[in-house]
Amino acid sequence: MSHPLPFDVAPWSIGLTDLDEERLAHRESVFALANGHLGWRGCLDEGSPRGAAGSYLNGVFERHPMPYAEDGYGYPDDGQSVVNIPDGTVIRLFVDDEPFDVRRGTVLAHDQRLDFRTGTLTRLVDWVSPTGQRVRVRSERLVSLHHRALGAIRYEVEAVDDAAEVTLLSELVANEPLPRVHPDPRVMEVLERPLNCLGAFVAHERATLVHRTRRSRLGVAVSMDHRVAGPAATTVAVEASGDLARTTVRTTLADGERLRLDKFIGHEWSPSDPADVLRDRAEEAVAEAMHDGWDRVAAAQRERLDEYWQCADIEIEGAPRLLQAARLALFHVFQAAARAEVRSVPGKGLTGAGYEGHTFWDFEAYVLPLLTATAPEAAKQGLLWRHATLGHARARAAQLHLRGAAFAWRTIDGQESSGYWPASTAAFHVNADVAGAVVHYVRATGDDAFERGEGLELLVETARLWVSLGRWSDDGRFHLDGLTGPDEYSARVDDNLYTNLMAQLNLAAAADAARRHASQATALGVTDDEPAAWTAAAEAMAVPFDDELGVHEQHAGFTDAARWPFERMTADDYPLQEHHPYFDLYRKQVMKQADLVLALHFRHDAFTAEQKARAFAYAEALTVRDSSLSASAQAVIAAEVGHLDLAADHLAEAATIDLDDRQGDTSEGMHLAALAGVWTALVAGFGGLRDSPEGLRFAPRLPPAVGRLAFGVKVDGRTLRVDVRAAETTYLLSDGPAVTVHHFGEALELAAGTPTTRQTPPPLEPGPRPTHPEGREPRRFSEAFGD
C-alpha cells in the first residue's frame, strides 16, 4: 500500500493542494462527480496529465468475446465492459501560445476540492508559463442532480502582472482510451475504439457528436454549447468532425482582466432510438441549461443536496476525519444513484472502469439499505432495474434447468457476464439479496403499490428458484447444496448459512405477499400449492451448527476442514487469491468476505445473543479481509456483542479503504459498497439500527473515541433523527402521524416535533477481544482518526 494522499480534513469538503503525478488516478476517483446517469472522473480540466480518462453513461457498454481455456455448457458467450463516452470535460488553455500544463512552467498554487453541499468540484491554479506570463485559472464543474442529462463547467482565466494572449479549446473527445480492464489482449483490442461515429454536427455555436458502440449497438449523443464573457474583441469558432468537436475562444486580457466560459454538455443514449432522436434529446438538455444559466443550474444542485442532507447527514463529535469520511461516503453513494432511474449502481459507481462497470450482489446487500434509509426513491429505482432484467433472469434460470429467475452475478444490462462459474453462477444468494432488499424497502416505505406489483413478482420468481434448487432430506430438512456464499474463498458448498437464511427470508416473504395479494399472485401464475411449499421449505431450512464447538458453521462441514496456515503467511501473501491456488483456499478454514458475520447481521433475528458472540469470535480468527466488504459487517456485529473498541477499529478500516487507498485499487474507482458500509457501521453498528416486521429497532452504544453520533433515517417518507450520546439517545420525528420504534426493546411512540429521550442501559460484558489472523488485524481507530 502506497503512502496516503494528503487530503485535508474539513467537515463538508475534501481537497488537495499537491500534484503527485504518479497518483493522479486515485485523486480522480475521489473527486469524481455523477448523478446515476452520467459520471465524470475528477481529471484535470486540460486533460493532461491524467491517470485515467473517465466519462460514462450508466448502461453504456461494449460486448467483447469471453475467452475460455475450455468451453462448457451455460458459460456466457460474451462479456460486457463499460466504455468512455465522448468526454466534454476537456478545456485546453494556451497563454501566449504556450499550453497550460502543470508539468511545465511554475505552479505557484494548486487547490482541487470536492464540496459535498454544493456538489461541485472546484480548482484554483496560479501558474507562470515557461516564458514568464502569470495567470490564475479557476474552474468549477458539476454533474447535475436536477437535469439528468447535464454536466456543466465554469472556467475562468485571469491575466496577472501583464497582458496575455489567451486561447481556450473547449472539446468533446470520443474514443478516449480505457485503462486495462481485462487481462486478455483480445478483449482490450475490442475495447480500444468502441465508438463508431454516426455524425458530427454544428448549429450556430452548438456542437454535437453522435456515435454507436460497434458490438452492443448502443447509440450515444453528446452535445455542448457555451456562454462566453470576456473583452469585446473575443472571438468564438466551432467545428466538429468524426471523434472531435471543438469550440475555440480567443482574446487578449489586460492585467487583472478575466475570460469566463460556461460550458453545458448534454448526454443521452439508447439501445434503439435513431441518431436524430438522440441528437435532439442531447441538444434539448443543453438548450434548457443555456436558458437557465450557470447560477440557476448551480442553485438547483445545492437545493437538491440540501434536501438530501436534511435526512442523510451524519454528525460525529470527537473524530473530525471520520466525519469527513462519512460524509464523503454518503455523497458518493447518493450521487451514484440519484438519477439512475431504472438503472443499476455499478460496484465502482460511475467513478471508474473497475470491475468493468459491473453490478454485483452488494448493490442490494450494501447500497440499497443506505438508499432506502436516506433516498428511498433512488432505492426504488434500483429495484425497478432488477425487475426490468427479469427476462434475462428467467432465461438464465431456464438455461440452468431451474424454475423462476436466476439474476446475474455480475452484469451491466442483466445478462450474466462472469466466466468463473464456481464463484459466480453458483453464488445464487444474489437472488435472495434482491428479495431481501424488496422486503426491507417495503417495510421502510410502506409502498403498497410496489409490493403488489414489481415487488411481488421479484419475490415470487426468486422463491420458485429456491424450491427448484433445494432438496429434502430424510430427516425432513430442506437443503441447498453445491452453492457458493458471499465468501469467495469457499465455493460449491452445502448449506451455506448466509444463503440458507436469506433464502428462508425470501421464501417466507414470498408466501406472505402471495397470500395477502392473492389476485396479483394469481395473475403471475402462482398456484394454490406454491405458497404452502415456500412456507414449508422456509420452516425446514437447514441451519448448519457445530454442536461440539457450539458455533454456527459458515457451511456444512466447514469446521471439519483444516485451518489455513496463517502463522506461515507474510504480508506479501495477501491478498491470498493472488498468491495461492483457489483449490487450496476452497478446502481450508479461511474467509475472504465476512460470510458468517453477514448472516449474523442480515438475519439478526435467527440467532440468540450468545450464539452471535460465539460465532463472531470464531469468524474473526479466520477472516483475512481481502475484500472491501468485510470490515463494515464486522464492525456491526462487534458493536452488538459489546466489543466497541474493536468495532471502531473495523470502522476505521472501512472508512479509509478509498480515502487512503488501503487496497491499492481506488485508481479504478471508488468501492461503492464499502462506502455504503461506512454508514452501516455507524448507524447499524453504533446506532444499533435493525429492521423488523414490528418497525425499526435501536440499541445505540458509542465507543470511547466518539463523543456523539447523530443520523437520520426515512420512515414512511418522513425523517427520523437519532441523536446518540454515551448516556442517552434522543429521537425526533419530523412530521406526520406518530411512529413506534424500539429502544433496547422498549416500544416508543414518537409524536412529530416532540423529542423523546431514553437512557442507555449498562454496557455488555463482551469477554476477551477476539483474535485475528496474524498480520490481518483491523486498522486501529487512533491511527486512522486520532489527532
N, C-alpha and C positions, 0 to 999 in steps of 0.2 A: 504494500500500500504506500503510495506517494504521500508526501507531506501535504496536509490540507491547504486549500487556497485560503488566503487571509481575508475572508469575508468580514465586513464589520458587523457589529451587534447593534441592532436597532429594533424597536418594538414593531414597526409597521413596514419595514423595508429590508432589503438585503443588497449590499453594494460592494464593489471592488474598486480600488484605486491603483492596482498594479496591472501589468500586462505581461503575464507569463505566456510566451508564445507556445511553449510545449504543452500547455494545459488549457488551451482555448476551448476545446470540446467540452470539458467539464463545466466551465462557466456558461457556455452556450446552452447547455441543458438546464442549468439552474435558472437562467434568465429567459427561458422560453416563454412565449405567450400563446394562448389558444382560447378557443371558445367551444370546443367539442366538434365543430365543423371544420375549422381552419386552425392550423398550427404553424408558428414560426419559431425556429430556434433563435437564441439571442446572439446571433452573429454580429460582428461589427458592420456598420452601415455600408462601408465601402466594399464589403465582400471579401477583403483580403487584408491581412492574413485571417484564416479561419480554421477551425478544427474540422467541422463537417457542415456542409450546406444542409439546410432543412426547411422546406416549405411543403406542408402536407395538407391534403383534404381527407377527412375521415371517410374511409371506404374506398379510396382510390388506390389501386394496387396493380401489379403486373403478375400474370401467371408465369411460372417457369417449370421446366421439367424437374421431376423429383428423382434424383439419382439413387439407385439401389444397387448394392453388390449382387443381390439376388431378389427377384420379384416374388411376390406372394399374394394370395387372394386377399382382397379387402384393403390392400395398400393404396393410398391416394395416388392418383396418376399425376397430379400437378401440385406444385407448391404455390404459395402466394407471398408476395413481398410488397411492402409499402414502397412507393417511389416519390421522388420530388416532383411536384407540380411546378409550373413557371413561377419563379421567385420574384416577387415585387418589392422585396426589402432593400434591394441594392441601389445606393445613391453614391456615385463616384464624384469626387471633388478634385478639381485642378486649380492650383493657385499659381498664377503667372506661368502656366504651362507645366508646373511641377505637380505630379499626382500626390494627393494627400495619402500618406502611408505611414503608419505609426512605427514602421521599421526604418524609416528614413527621416532625416532632419532631427529635430529635438522636440520631445514631448515634455512640456512644462507641467502639465496636469492632465490626468485622465480619470474620470469617475463614471462608472456604469452602475445603474441602480434600478432594481425592480421594486415597485411600490404596490403593496397588497391592497391598499384602499382605492387608489386611482386606476389600478390595472394597467399601468404603463411601465415601459422600460425607457429610462432616460439615460442620456450620455452627454458628458461635457468634456471637451478636449481643448487644451490650449497648446498650440503647435507652431513651431517655427520651421519653415521649409529649408531645404538644403541651401537655398540662395538667400536666406535671412528674412523672408517675409513671414510675419506672425499673423495667425488667425485664431479665432475661437469658433469652435463648432459645437452647436447644441442640437441634440435630436431627441425626439420623444415618439415612441411608437405604441400602438395598441392593436389588439385583435378584439373586435367589438363584441360585447356580450348582448348588445341590443340589436345591431344589424348583423344578422348571422353570417352573411357572405363577405363582410367588410374587414379589411385591415387598413390602418391609416398611419401615416408618418408625418411629423412636423420636423423639418430640417432647416437649420439656420446657420449662416456663416457671417462672421463679423470680422472686418479688417481691423488690425491693431497696429498702431505706431506708424503706419504708412498706407497709401492706397494700394489696391491689389486688383489684378485681373482675375476674375473668378468664373469658372465653368462648372456646372453641375450636369452630370449624366444620370438621369433617373431611368431605371431599366426594369423590364420584365425579361428574365432569362430562363429559357426552358432547357431541359435535359442536363441539369447540373448533376455532377456525379454523386452517387451514393457512396458512403463508406462500405467497407467489406462486410456484408450482412450474412454471407453464406460461404462456407469453406470450399465449395466446389466451383472451380473457374468456369464450368459450363453454365452454371446458374448466373454467376456475375456477368458473363458475356451477354445473356438475355437482358439483364437489368441495366446494361451500360447506357443505352439510349432508348428508353421505353416509349417515348412520346413521338408520335407521328403528326406533323403539322397539317392541319386542315385549312388553315387560313390565318393571315395576319392583316389586321385592318386598322386604318386611321380615319377618324372622322373628327374634323376640327382639331382639337388638341387632345383627343381621347384615343388611346391605342389599345387594341385587344388581340390576344393570341388564342387560337382555338386548336386543341390537339386531341388525339385519341391514342390510348395505350394500344400497343401493337398486338398483344395477345389476349388481354382481358377485355378489350374493346370498350373501354370506358371513355366517354367524352369529357373534356375539361376545357373551360373557358376562363381566362383571367384578363381583366381589363383595368386600365389605370387612367387617371386624369389628375390635374394639378391646379392649385391656386398659387400664383406667384406674386410676391410682394417685394419690390426692390427699386432701385433707381429707375428713372424714366426711360433710360436707354436700354433697359434689359430686353433681351430677345429670347424667344421660345420657338423651338422647332421640334417636330415629331416625325418619327419614322418607325416602320415595322416591317419585318421580313423574316420568314422562317421561325427560328427559335429565339429571336430577339426583337423587342420593342424598346425604343429609346426616346426620351424627351430631353432635349439639350437646352439648358438655360445659361446664357452668357451675360455678364455685366461687369462694370468697373465699380468697385467700392472705395469710397474715400475712407480715411481713418475714422473708425467708430461707426461706419455705416454698415447696414446689415442687408443680406438677401435671405428671404424666407420662402420655403417651398412646403406647401401642404399637399401631400400625396395620398390619394384614396384609391384602393385596389379592391375590385370585386372578384369573387371566386365562386364558380358554380361547376357542378359535374353531374353526370347522369349516365346510366348504362344504356339508355335508349333514345334520349332526345337528340334531334339533329343539331348540326353545328350552329345554324342560325338562331335556334331557340336558346341554346346555351349562351351564345354571344349576347343576345338580347337581355337575358337574365343577369349576366355579369355586368353589362353596361348600365342596367337599371339600378343595380346596387350602388354603382359609382355615382350615377346621376343624383340619387337620393342623398348620398353623403355630401356631394358638392353643394347641393341645395342647403343642407344643414350647416355645413362648415365645420371646421375643426373644433371650435369651442362647444358646439352643441353635441357633437359626437363624443367628445371627452366628458362632458357633463352627464350624458346618458350612461357612460361607462361607470362613473363614480356613483351615480344613483343606483345602478344595479348591484354594485358591490356593497353599498351602504345597506341595502335591503338584505343581502346575504349575511353580512356580518352581524346584523341585529340578533340573529339566532345563532349563527355558527361560531362567533368569536369565542376564543378561549382566553381566559385571564389566569396568569400564573405569577405568584409572588415568591421571590427567593431565587429565581434562576432566569435571568434575562435572556440568555442564549437559547434556553429551552422554549421560552415564549416565542422568540423569533422562529425557531424551528417548527413549532406547532402551527403558527400562522402561515408559514411558507407551505407546509403540508396541506393545510386547509385550502389555501389559494390554488395550489396546483391541482388538487383533486376537483375542486369546483370548476375551474376553467377547462378541465379536460372533458367535462360532461355538460356544461351549462346549456349549450345549444346543439348537442349531438342529435337530438330529435330522430329517434328510431335508428340510432347507430350505437355501436358499442364504445367502450372505453378500452383502448389497447393497453397492454401491460406497461408500455412506456408513455401512455397518453399520446399526445401529438408533439412530444418534446425531442424525439429522436427516432432513428430507424432500428433501434434494438429490438430483439425478438421478431425481426422482420415486420413489425407493425401488428403482430397478432394479439388477439384477445384470448384470455385463459379463464380457468375456473375462479381465479382470485378476484375477477371482476365482481361476481356475485357474492363471494365469501368475504371480501375485504372492502371493496369500494362501495358497493350498494348499501351496506349498513350505514356508512357515513352519509351518503347522499340521502337515504331515507330519513335520517335524523335531522338533516340541515337543509336539503334542497330536494324535497320529495318529488317534485315534478320531473327533475332530471333523473331520479331513480326510476320513475315510471317509464320514461323514455327508453332507458336501458333494458327494462323488462319487455317493453314492446318490441325492441330489437330482437331479443331472443325469440319472442313469439313469431316475428317475421321470418325467422330462419327455421321454423318448424318443418317446412317442406324438405329442406336438406336433412334435418334431423330424422324425420320419418324414413327418408330414403336410405340414410346410413344405417338405421336400425334394421330395415329390411335386408340390406346387403349383408349384415351380420347375422341374419336369420333370427331376428328378435322382433318383438312387438313394440308398439309405442314409438318413442322418439329417443335417439341417441345423439345428443348435442356434441359438437366438435370439441376436441381437447384444445386445439389451437386453430384459430381461423381469423379471417377478415370479413368474409361475406357469409359465413355459416357453413361452408364446406370444410371437411377435415383437411388440415394442411400439415399434419405431422407424419413423418415417415418412420418414427421409432415407436412401434406399437406397444411394447411392454410398459412404457411409461406414459403412453398417450391413449391409444384406443382402449386399453384395458382399464384406464382410470375413469370408470363410469361414474364416479362420485360427482363429476361435474353436473350430472343431471339432478342429483339431489341438492346440490348447491343452488341451482336455478330454482328448484321448488322451495327451498328454504328461504330464498330471497323473496319469493312471492308471498309466503306466509308472513314474513317479517314486515313487508311493505303494507299488506292489508291490515295487520294488527296496528301499525303505527298511524295509518292514514284513514282507516275506515272506508276505503274506496270500494264500495259495494259493486259499482258498475264494472270496475276492472276485475274484481273477483269473479263475478258472474260470467264475464267474457273471457278475455285473454288469460287471466289467472287460472280459471278453472281448466281451460284447455291445456295449459302447461302442466298443471298438477295431474290431470288425467293421463296424459301421454307419458309422463315420467313414471307414474305408478304402474302403468302397463309394462314398461320396460323392466322394472324390478321383478315383477311376477314372472316374466319370461326368462329373466336371468337366474332366478333363485332355484333352490331345490329344498325339498322337505326330507328330513332325516327320520329314522325310525323312532327316535325319541320325541318327535313332534316339534322339532325346532326348524326354523327357516334359515337357510344358509345362502350366502353369496360367495361363491368360490371362484378362485382364479382371477381376481381383480387386483388393481393397483390403487392404493390410497394416496393421500397427499404426499407421503414421504417417498421421494424419488430414489432413495437408497434401499427400498423394498419394492418388489414387483411380483405380480401374478401370485398373490397370496390368498388364503382362505379367510373369510370373515374379518376383513379389516374393520376395526372397531369404529373408526370415523365413518366409513362408508355405510356400515350396517346401521348405525344410529341415525345418520342423516336420511338414509332410505326409509327407516322406520318413521321418522317425522314426515317424510314425503307421502308414504302410503296412508298414514293416519289422516293427514290433511286432505288428501285427495278423496278419501272415503267420506269425510265430514262435509267437504264442499259439495260433493256429488249428491249427498242426501239433502242438504239444505237448498240446493239449486237443481232440483230434480228435472225440471223441464229442460233447462240448458244442458244438463248432463245427457239426457235422452237424445238431444239434438247432436251431441258428439258421439252417439253410438254406444254410450255406456249401458251395458246390460244390467238386468236386475241383480245378478250374482257378483258383478265385479266389485262394488264397494265392500261386500262381505269378504271377498277374497283378499282385498287390500287390507282390511282390518285384521283378518286372521294372520296374514303374513307379518304385519307390524307387531302384533301381540306376541308372536312366536319367534321374533328375530333373535338370532344367536348373538350373544354378547360375550366374547372370549374373556376369561378370567383365570388367573393362575392362583389356585387355592393355596398352594404351598408358599408362594411369595406374598399372597394377599394383595395382588395388584391386577388391574385390568391389563390385558395384553394389547399391543398395537395390532396384532392379528393373531389368529390361532397358531400356537406353536412358537411364537416369536421368542418367548423367554427360554425355550429349549435350545435356541441357536447359540453358537459360540459368540462371545463378546468380541467386538473389534479391538485389535491390539493398540489401544490408544497410547499406551506407555512407550510404544516404539515410534510414534509419529513425531515429526518435527514440523516447524512452521511451513517448510517447503512442501509438505504432503497435502496441504489444504489449498483449495477445495479438493476433497478426496476424489471426486469423479474425474479430475484432470490428471491424477497420478496413480490411480488404482482401478483395476477392471471392475465393471459393473457386476459380473458374475460373483465376484468375491464380496462386494458390498451387499448384494442381494441375500447372501447366506449368513450374514453376521448381524449381531445386535448393534446397530448404529443408525442414527436418524439424521437425515439432511433437513427436512422440514419437521416442525414440532407436531407431528401427526397425532399422537396420543393426546397431547396438550390441547390441540384444536378440538378434539372430541369433548374434552372437559369443558371447554368454553362454549362451543356452539350447542352442545346438548347438556348444559349445566344441570338440567332437571333430571338427568338419568343417573346421577351419582350422589352418594352421601358426602358430607364434608370430609370424613375420614378417608373415603376412597379417593377423593380428589387429592388430598395431601400426600397419600402414599404413591399414587400414580404420578403425580408431579415430580416428587423426589426421584422416583425411578427413571422417568424420562429425561430429567435434567442431566443425569450422569451419562446419557447416551446421545444427546443431541449436540451436533457439532456446528449447527447454524451456518452451513454452507449455502443456505438460502436466505434471501432478504425477507422471507415471510415468517420466519420463526420468532424473532425477538419480541414482536408485539404480542403474540399469543402467549408467550412465556411470561411476559410482564403482567398480563391479565390474571393468570392463574396464580402467579407468585403473590400478587396483592391479595387475592381472595383467600389463600391459605395462610396469610399472615406474614409472609416474607417481604415486607415493604421495601427494605433496602435493596434486596435482590430485584424486585420489580422495578425500582428506579434505575438499576444498572441495565436491565433489559430495555427499558425505555430509552436510555442513553444510546444504546446500540441501534435501536430502531430509528431514532430521531436524527442520527448522524450518518446513516447509510449513504445518502446522497450529499448531504451538506459537506461531509468530509471525504466522500468517495471511498467508503470503507471497503467496498468490494472491487474497486478498480474498474468499474464499467459504467459509471454515471456519464461518461462521454457519449454513450449510446442512447442516453435519455434517462429521465427520472424513473424511479421504481414506484409506480402509482399505488400499488397495493401496499408497499411498505410505508408510503406516505400516509395512506389511509390508516395504517396500523398505528401511527403516532397518535392519532385521535382515539383509536380503540384503546391503546394502552393507558391514555389519560382518563377517558370517560368510562370505559368498561373496567379498567384496572383500578385507578384511584377513586373514580366516581362510583364504582360498583354497579354500573348500569347493566341490567339484564332484561331481556324481553320475556313476556309470559302471556298466556291467554287472559290472565286477570289484569293485565296492564304492566306499566313499567315498574321495575324494582330497583332500588338503590341501596348500596351498602358502602358509603364513602369512608375511606381512610387515607390519610396523607402520609408520605414518608417524611422523616425529619427535615429533608432538604427543601421541601416545598411548604411555604407558609400558608398558601391559599390557592385554591383551584376553582374557577367558575367556568361554566359552559352552558350551552343551550341545546335543546332538542325540540323537534316539532312533534306535537301531539294533536292529531286530527286537524292539522293545518295551523295550529296556534303554537306560540313559543313558550316553552317552559325553561326558565333559567334556574340553574342549580349552583349555589354558592357554598363551597366546601371549605371549612376551616378545621383545625385539629380537633376542636372540642364539639363543634356543632355544624349543622348544614341547614341552609335556608332555601326553600323552594318558592318560586314566584311564577304564577301563570299569567300570561299577557292579557287574555281576553276570553270572552265566550263563557259557556256553561262550565260548572265545576268538573274537575277531573280527579280520579282516585289513583294515587301512586302508593308505593310501599317503601318505607324507610326501615331497613333492618327488620322486615316482616310486619311492621306496624302500618295499617292502612291509613293514609292521609287523604282527606277530601280537600282539594285545593280550590279555593274560590279566586276568580280572576282579580288581580290587583292587590291581593292580600298576602303578604309574606307569611310563610309557615316555617318555623324553626324547630328542629329537633336535635337532641344531644347525640353524640357519638358514643356507643357502648364501649366498655373497656376493651383494649386490644386483645387479639387472639394470642395464644401461646404456640408459636409455629414449630418449635423444636429446632434442631441444628440446621444451619444453612445447607441446602443441597450441594452436592459436589458436581463438577463438570469435567468433561474430557480434558486432559492435561493440555494447557495452552489454548483452550477454547472457552475460557470464562468470558462472560459478557463484559463490555466496557464499563469501567467504573463511572458512576454518575458524576463524581467530583472531577474526574479527568475531563469529561466532555463539557460540563456546565459549571464547574467551580470558578471562583474568582481568579 
